[in-house]
Amino acid sequence: MSGNLTLLDDTLARAKAEDRAALIAYLPAGFPTVDGGIEAVKAVFEGGADIVEVGLPHSDPVLDGPVIQTADDIALKGGVRIADVLRTVREAHAATGKPVLVMTYWNPVDRYGVERFTAELAEAGGAGCILPDLPVQEAGLWREHAEKHGLGTVFVVAPSSRDERLATITAAGSGFVYAASLMGVTGTRASVGASAENLVGRTRATTDLPVCVGLGVSNAAQAKEVAAFADGVIVGSAFVKLMLDASDHAAGLTAVRELAAELAEGVRRTS
């Protein structure tokens, strides 16, 4: 069965045709429970997210800040497994018809088996993977199986990436390029930073892939700011924090649905 890379491509192209940025949300699988995590992904889609990244909880993250680390710890203590991540992708996509990616560090995929993981992600209706710690020069096996199963491979670029390195990374990727707005880990910030716009411009000079910006966006004003120069706006920690701070699960779902609606409005206010 083929994955949904084409759906991801079409979703980003449609946002561009509507003269706006796409809204991409991130939530970890298994948080606060597997069923609760599935409900949260559906809620952000209902609020207006175009695409969702489902995080595969990891015990030793390098990109995730304290908010997402806390949620990952809850998920891991709850016994979340790769099968639960794939179930989250399957049920969220089946309920909405929208593209769902997995964001994961390389070690769990390597241990699970690349062929097995890509085949099962495609069967679940997944659109691809974001692999923040997989070096491009070591990605040949992954890319071979991802392409075979119709899955996108999204690599991360940073302000520190030199132009030559950007060209190497973007040539190997598909779906979109994840541009980290600043050096550091995930988390909400008062300002996204001027380096993000420069990074988007340098990245676009190397590729026709959409360039989507993450790390730091938490409200409609910041979404509007980033949408003025990026093809997509990625929001994760702000959603996770609402779930962590909610008085109960129902309140958390309402909060993330409302934030998604506000951000969806923000990415449309590009003028």
N, C-alpha and C positions, 0 to 999 in steps of 0.2 A: 504494500500500500504506500502511496506517495504522500509525503507531508504537505504542508500548506504554505510553502515559500511563495507561491504565486499569489495566494490570498494576502500575505504580508506586503508583497510588492504592490498589489492593486490598492490596498488600503492606504499606503503612503502616497501613491500616485493620485488617489481621489482627494486626499487632503490638500495636496499641491494644486490640483485643479480647482479646489474651492478657495484658493488663495489663503491658506492657513497652515499652521503647523499641526502635526498629529500629536495627540495626547497619549503618552505611553506610561502606564502605571506599573509599579512593582509591588508585589506582595509575596512573602515566603509561604511555601506549602506547609501544611501542618500547624499553622498558627491561627488562632489559639488551639485549635484541634484540626484534624484533617477536614471534617465536615464544615467546621467554622471557617476554615481557610477557603474552601470552595465557595461558600456563601459570600465571603468578602470579595473574591475575584468577580463574582457575578454582580455584586453591588457596585464596584467601580465601573464595570461595563455599563450598567444601568444608568449610572451618573453621567456618562459621556466619554469614557476612555475609548480610544480607537484600538489599542493594542495593550496586552498585559504581559509582563514578564513574571513568571512564577519562579521564585527563588528555591533552589535546592539547599536546604539548611546545611551549614558546614561548621565543623567544630573549630576551625582555625582560619577564619577569613582574613584576607588581606585588603580588600576594597571596602568592606562593610564597616560602618561606624557603630557606636554603642547602641543605637536604637534598634537597628536590624540585628545586631549580635544578640540582644536581649530576646527578640522574637525567635531567632534561630535556636537559642538555648531552650526556650519553652517547647519548641517543636521537637528538638532532639530528645529532651527529657520525656516527651510524650510518645516517643518511639517511632517518629516519622521515618519512612523508608522510601527508596526510589519509586517503588510501586505506588505509593501515596502521591508522590509528585506527578507521576504519569496519570493517575486517576484525576488529580486536580486539573491537569491540562485537558483531559478527555471531557470531563463534565462541564468545564467552563466553556470550552469551544462548542460542545454539542448544544448547550443552552443558549448561546449567543450568536454562533456562526462567525465569530470574530477571531483574529489571529492571536494565538497564545504561544509565547516562547518560554524556554527554560533558561534561567541564568544560573550557571553552576561553575564551580572551580573544577579543575581537570581531574583531580584524584578520584572522586567518586565515579566518574565516567570511565576512567581507566580501569578501575577495579571491577566495575560492573560488566565491562566489555563494550568496546566501541560499536561493534556490529549489532550487538543486542540492544544497546541503548538507542541507537539511531532508528533501528527497525521498530522498536516499541514506541518511541516518541512519534514517529510518523503514523503508526497505527492509531495512536491516541488523538491524532489530528493536530499535532504540534506544528508550528511554523518554522522552528529552528532553535538555535542556542546562542546565548551570549557567553563567551568563555574568556573572562578577564585575565586569567593567569596562564593561558596556553600560548606560548611563543609561536609566531607565525611560521618560523623555520622548522618547528616541530609538529605542525598541524596537518601534515600530509595525510596521515591515516584517518583522522577525523574528517577532513574535507572530502576524501574519497567516499566514505560511507554516507556523509551528509548529502552530498550531491546525488548519490545513488538513490537515496530515499526522499529526495525533494525537500530537504531542510536547509534553511539559511544558516550561515555562519557569521555571527556578528563579533567583530573584534573591537577592542577598546583602544582609543588613542588619547594621549594626554598632552597638555601644554609643553611638556618637555620633549615630545617627539620631534625629531628633526625632519625636514621635508623629505629627505631620501627615505627615512624610515616610514613616514606616512604613506609614501607611494607603495612601499613593499606591503604594508598592512592592508591598505585599501584594495590592492590588486588581488589579495587572497580572500577577501570577504564577500559576503552577499547579504541581501536584505537591507541593511543600513550599517552605518558606522556609528559606534557609540563614542561620542566625544565627552571625555571627562572635563568638566568646566574648570577645574582647578586641581592642583596637586593635593592629595589627602584622601580621606575616606568619606563614605556617604554620610549625609546628615543635613538638616535644614540650616540655612545660613541667611543672614540679613541681606547679603548681596551675592549675586551669582558670580560676579567678577568679570572685568573687561577682557581677561585672557580667553574667555570662551568664544567671543566673536572672532578674535584673531585666529584661534584654532580652527573654527569652522571654515573660515576663508582659506586657510592653508590646506585643510583637508579637501575641500571642494576642488582645489586646483589639481588634485591627483585622481579624482574619481567622479563618476556620474551617480554613484550611490547616494541616497539621502543621508544627511548628517544630522544626528539627533543628539541633543545635549542633556546630560544628567549630572548629578551631584549638586545639591543645594537648593533646587526649586521647591517651594513649599506653598506658594499662594498665587492668586490670579495675576497680581501685578508683576511678579517675577516671571510667570508663564508668558505674559504679554511681552516682556522685555526679551526673553529668549526666542519667542516665536517670530520676532521681527527679523532674526537672522538665521534661524535654524529650521530644519525640515521637521523636527520632532522635539517635543519637550518631555523629558523623562522624570517622573516623580516617584520616589519610593519611601524615604524615611518619614515624610509628612503623613502618608497613609498609615504606616505601621505605628507611628506615635499615637494617632487617634485611636487605633485599636487597643494599644497598651493602656491608654489613659481613660478609656470608656468605663462607665459604671457597670455596664453589662454588655453582653455580646450584641444584643439588638441595638443598643445605643451606638456601639462601634460601627455596625453596618450602616446605620443612618448617617453617622459622621463621615464615613469614607465616601458614601454615595453623594453627599452634599459637597464635599471637597472636590470630587471628580467633576461635578456640575460646574462649580466655580472655575476650576482650571480649564474645563472645556470651553467656557466662555472667554477665558483669558487668552487661549491660543487662537481665538478667532478675532481678537481685537489687535490686529497688526498694523492698523493705520493710525 
